[in-house]
Amino acid sequence: MNERIWTAALAVIGDEILSGRTQDKNIAQLASWLNVQGIRLAEVRVVPDKTDAIVEAVNALRARNDYLFTTGGIGPTHDDITVDAIAAALGVDVVYHPDAVATLDAYYETRGGLTDTRKRMARVPEGAGLIENRMSGAPGIHIENIYVMAGVPHITAGMLDALTGTLEGGRPVVSGTIGAWVAESEIAELLAKTERAFAGVSIGSYPFFRDGRTGANFVARATDRAVVDACLAELTAQLEALGVAVVAGGI
């Protein structure tokens, strides 16, 4: 019986990402966190600060994945429209979450008070729960299979920490790496044959050009460490049989 694969998608929301003014760092940290939870990041979409675009992305991504994460657009300013867009996608109203109001009120008590602008960060789609934010007060949001988080990477990291162990997933993905000074095009068929021989393993090939030479690192991934090790041992033996020196751990 095939093992259940749990998947997640990420919608990165913000014109600043698309313009290049801000470089996204959340994709890598979410992918790494999800692997530990036994969930695979299956797709990522970068979406502008436009309600229709966010609604379309949210409904498409949440329908074909177990989980959808969003980052960005939940601050206090007028262009932070993620909450409104997700409420529209789900067909619910936007309300103030009383626990979020209380959290923000306490956070801003010594920081100038809870203004109407700051209170915007307590708005949630009706029926939503909160994701704890120990960094800056404003919580993330959880509704159905959607997890709405901040765009600032260290705040996102804190929200992920708060979610650790709370999502159902499969076994964590493990990986191993070998490297060789060989053009991947020369061994593409060997890579494909080796991958087919080990059920549940995927092999990624990552070529590079360094010091005037062409090489590649090969990463095997699966949920079973023994299978990963066996796959890399076989690949190593096959490469060495071709006269290619192999570097354990990669180059």
C-alpha positions as CSV (number, residue, x, y, z in Angstrom):
1,M,0.0,0.0,0.0
2,N,1.4,3.4,-0.9
3,E,2.2,5.7,2.0
4,R,0.0,8.7,2.4
5,I,1.8,11.9,1.2
6,W,0.7,15.1,3.0
7,T,1.1,18.3,1.0
8,A,1.1,22.0,1.6
9,A,1.1,25.1,-0.6
10,L,2.4,28.6,0.1
11,A,1.0,31.8,-1.2
12,V,3.5,34.6,-0.8
13,I,1.5,37.8,-0.8
14,G,2.9,41.2,-1.5
15,D,3.8,43.7,-4.3
16,E,7.2,44.2,-2.7
17,I,8.1,40.6,-3.5
18,L,7.1,40.9,-7.1
19,S,8.9,44.2,-7.6
20,G,12.1,42.8,-6.2
21,R,12.3,45.3,-3.4
22,T,12.1,42.5,-0.9
23,Q,13.6,39.0,-1.3
24,D,11.5,36.3,0.1
25,K,13.1,34.1,2.7
26,N,10.0,32.2,3.9
27,I,9.9,29.6,1.2
28,A,13.0,27.9,2.4
29,Q,12.2,28.1,6.1
30,L,8.6,26.8,5.5
31,A,9.8,23.9,3.4
32,S,12.3,22.9,6.0
33,W,9.8,23.1,8.8
34,L,7.2,21.2,6.8
35,N,9.6,18.3,6.1
36,V,10.1,17.8,9.9
37,Q,6.3,17.7,10.3
38,G,6.1,15.0,7.6
39,I,4.5,17.4,5.1
40,R,5.9,18.3,1.7
41,L,5.8,21.8,0.2
42,A,4.2,21.0,-3.2
43,E,3.9,24.4,-4.7
44,V,4.4,28.1,-4.2
45,R,2.7,31.1,-5.8
46,V,3.7,34.8,-5.4
47,V,0.5,36.9,-5.5
48,P,0.1,40.7,-5.7
49,D,-1.8,42.8,-3.2
50,K,-5.0,42.5,-5.2
51,T,-8.1,40.9,-3.6
52,D,-9.2,39.0,-6.7
53,A,-5.7,37.5,-7.2
54,I,-5.5,36.4,-3.6
55,V,-9.0,34.9,-3.6
56,E,-8.2,32.9,-6.8
57,A,-4.9,31.7,-5.4
58,V,-6.3,30.8,-2.0
59,N,-9.2,28.8,-3.4
60,A,-7.1,27.0,-6.0
61,L,-4.2,26.1,-3.6
62,R,-6.4,25.0,-0.6
63,A,-8.5,22.7,-2.8
64,R,-5.6,20.6,-4.0
65,N,-3.4,20.5,-0.9
66,D,-3.9,19.4,2.7
67,Y,-2.7,22.7,3.9
68,L,-2.3,26.3,2.6
69,F,0.1,28.8,4.2
70,T,0.1,32.4,3.4
71,T,2.7,35.0,4.3
72,G,2.4,38.8,4.1
73,G,-0.4,41.3,4.1
74,I,-1.6,41.1,7.7
75,G,-0.2,44.3,9.1
76,P,-2.0,47.5,10.1
77,T,-1.9,49.5,6.9
78,H,-4.5,50.0,4.2
79,D,-2.7,47.7,1.7
80,D,-2.7,44.8,4.1
81,I,-5.7,43.0,2.6
82,T,-5.0,39.4,3.1
83,V,-7.5,38.9,5.9
84,D,-10.3,40.5,3.8
85,A,-9.3,38.4,0.8
86,I,-9.3,35.1,2.6
87,A,-12.7,36.0,4.2
88,A,-14.0,36.6,0.7
89,A,-12.6,33.3,-0.6
90,L,-14.3,31.5,2.2
91,G,-17.6,33.5,2.0
92,V,-17.5,34.7,5.6
93,D,-17.4,38.1,7.3
94,V,-14.4,39.8,8.9
95,V,-14.7,40.3,12.6
96,Y,-12.5,41.4,15.5
97,H,-11.2,38.3,17.5
98,P,-11.6,39.2,21.2
99,D,-8.4,37.3,22.2
100,A,-6.4,39.1,19.5
101,V,-7.7,42.4,20.7
102,A,-6.7,41.5,24.3
103,T,-3.3,40.4,23.2
104,L,-2.6,43.6,21.2
105,D,-4.0,45.8,24.0
106,A,-1.5,44.2,26.4
107,Y,1.4,44.4,23.9
108,Y,0.8,48.1,23.1
109,E,0.0,49.2,26.7
110,T,3.6,50.5,27.1
111,R,4.0,51.3,23.4
112,G,1.6,54.1,22.9
113,G,-1.7,52.2,23.3
114,L,-4.0,50.3,21.0
115,T,-4.9,52.7,18.2
116,D,-7.6,52.0,15.7
117,T,-4.8,51.4,13.1
118,R,-3.1,48.8,15.3
119,K,-6.5,47.2,16.2
120,R,-6.7,46.2,12.5
121,M,-4.3,43.4,13.3
122,A,-7.0,41.8,15.4
123,R,-9.3,41.4,12.4
124,V,-9.9,37.8,11.3
125,P,-12.3,35.8,9.0
126,E,-15.3,34.8,11.1
127,G,-14.7,31.4,12.8
128,A,-10.9,31.7,12.7
129,G,-8.5,30.7,15.5
130,L,-5.2,32.4,16.3
131,I,-1.5,31.4,15.9
132,E,0.6,32.7,18.7
133,N,3.1,35.4,18.0
134,R,5.6,35.9,20.8
135,M,7.7,38.4,18.7
136,S,5.4,41.3,18.0
137,G,2.0,40.8,19.5
138,A,-0.1,40.5,16.3
139,P,-1.2,36.9,16.0
140,G,-1.4,34.7,12.9
141,I,-4.7,33.2,11.9
142,H,-5.9,29.6,11.4
143,I,-9.2,28.8,9.6
144,E,-10.1,25.5,8.0
145,N,-6.9,24.3,6.3
146,I,-5.4,27.8,5.9
147,Y,-2.6,29.2,8.0
148,V,-2.2,33.0,7.7
149,M,1.2,34.3,8.8
150,A,3.3,37.4,8.8
151,G,5.7,38.2,6.0
152,V,8.6,39.2,8.2
153,P,10.8,36.0,8.3
154,H,11.7,36.0,12.0
155,I,8.1,36.5,13.0
156,T,7.0,33.8,10.6
157,A,9.6,31.5,12.2
158,G,8.0,32.1,15.6
159,M,4.6,31.3,14.3
160,L,5.9,28.1,12.8
161,D,7.4,27.2,16.2
162,A,4.0,27.7,17.8
163,L,2.5,25.3,15.2
164,T,5.1,22.6,15.6
165,G,3.5,19.3,16.3
166,T,-0.1,20.5,15.7
167,L,-0.6,19.5,12.1
168,E,-1.2,16.0,11.0
169,G,1.4,14.6,8.6
170,G,3.3,11.6,7.6
171,R,6.9,10.6,8.3
172,P,9.5,13.3,8.1
173,V,11.5,13.5,4.9
174,V,15.2,12.6,5.3
175,S,18.0,13.1,2.7
176,G,21.6,12.3,1.8
177,T,24.0,13.8,-0.6
178,I,26.9,12.7,-2.8
179,G,28.9,14.7,-5.3
180,A,31.0,14.0,-8.3
181,W,33.0,15.9,-11.0
182,V,30.8,14.8,-13.8
183,A,28.3,16.5,-16.2
184,E,24.8,15.5,-15.2
185,S,23.8,15.1,-18.8
186,E,26.3,12.2,-19.0
187,I,24.6,10.2,-16.3
188,A,21.0,11.3,-16.6
189,E,19.9,7.8,-17.6
190,L,21.7,6.3,-14.7
191,L,20.1,8.7,-12.2
192,A,16.6,7.9,-13.6
193,K,17.3,4.1,-13.5
194,T,18.6,4.3,-9.9
195,E,15.6,6.3,-8.8
196,R,13.2,3.8,-10.3
197,A,14.9,1.0,-8.5
198,F,14.2,2.4,-5.0
199,A,10.5,2.9,-4.3
200,G,9.7,6.1,-2.5
201,V,13.0,7.8,-3.3
202,S,13.5,11.0,-5.4
203,I,16.9,12.0,-6.6
204,G,17.7,15.6,-7.3
205,S,20.6,16.7,-9.4
206,Y,22.3,20.0,-8.8
207,P,25.0,20.9,-11.3
208,F,27.7,23.5,-10.9
209,F,30.7,24.9,-12.7
210,R,33.7,25.6,-10.5
211,D,37.4,26.1,-11.1
212,G,37.0,25.4,-14.8
213,R,35.3,22.1,-14.1
214,T,31.7,20.8,-14.3
215,G,30.3,18.8,-11.4
216,A,27.1,18.0,-9.7
217,N,25.7,17.1,-6.3
218,F,23.0,14.4,-6.1
219,V,20.5,14.4,-3.2
220,A,18.3,11.4,-2.4
221,R,15.1,12.0,-0.4
222,A,12.7,9.6,1.2
223,T,10.9,9.0,4.5
224,D,13.2,6.0,5.2
225,R,16.8,6.6,6.1
226,A,17.8,3.0,5.2
227,V,16.3,3.4,1.7
228,V,18.1,6.7,1.2
229,D,21.5,5.1,2.3
230,A,20.9,2.1,0.1
231,C,20.1,4.3,-2.9
232,L,23.2,6.4,-2.5
233,A,25.3,3.4,-2.0
234,E,24.0,1.9,-5.3
235,L,24.5,5.2,-7.1
236,T,28.0,5.5,-5.8
237,A,28.9,2.0,-7.0
238,Q,27.5,2.7,-10.4
239,L,29.4,6.0,-10.8
240,E,32.6,4.4,-9.6
241,A,32.1,1.6,-12.1
242,L,32.2,4.3,-14.7
243,G,35.5,5.7,-13.3
244,V,33.9,8.6,-11.6
245,A,35.2,9.6,-8.2
246,V,32.4,10.2,-5.7
247,V,32.5,12.5,-2.7
248,A,30.3,11.5,0.2
249,G,28.3,14.5,1.6
250,G,28.7,16.4,-1.7
251,I,31.2,18.8,-3.1
